[in-house]
């Protein structure tokens, strides 16, 4: 979780950042460099490398226990390949299972589709549509510590009944 002030009380928020390690690590690094003094970001350790198992239920449980527990929200950095990554989907599922805040951040590397829309992970899209997840762009999100804090607090204030976590898990990348 990113380190931030909770409503001016000086409480550091912890956030988990989900992203495609092969394509969007530069944005993750930029986020860490800009905001690590304000937020506790659960450290960058590729879930794929950290959990070596083909048992989906086991992997989801490990994501929930080792990465999502202790955070208040998950920030999904959405680049061109993010929607096609199974571990990003699984991290979003684990976040929703814990009823934590969910923020989608559109990266400059995510092009518009042929119908002038951005492609995002399906489970994230379901929750943007339901009103549970927050959707913003990189420039707005990273404008200042206060902007990051505002998005995190907004995400954490969403009622759990808006969660849509019924979609089948993505089983492979691509």
GIKALIN-V138096 format. One record per run of one state. SS is the DSSP state (@ for helix, = for strand, . for the rest). FROM is the first residue (numbers start at 0). TO is the last residue. If there is no record, write none. Layout:
[[SS/FROM/TO] [SS/FROM/TO]]
This chain:
[[./0/3] [=/4/4] [./5/10] [=/11/11] [./12/12] [=/13/17] [./18/19] [@/20/34] [./35/38] [=/39/40] [./41/45] [@/46/49] [./50/54] [@/55/67] [./68/71] [=/72/77] [./78/80] [@/81/83] [./84/84] [@/85/96] [./97/99] [=/100/105] [./106/110] [=/111/111] [./112/116] [=/117/117] [./118/120] [@/121/129] [./130/132] [=/133/136] [@/137/140] [./141/143] [@/144/155] [./156/158] [@/159/161] [./162/173]]
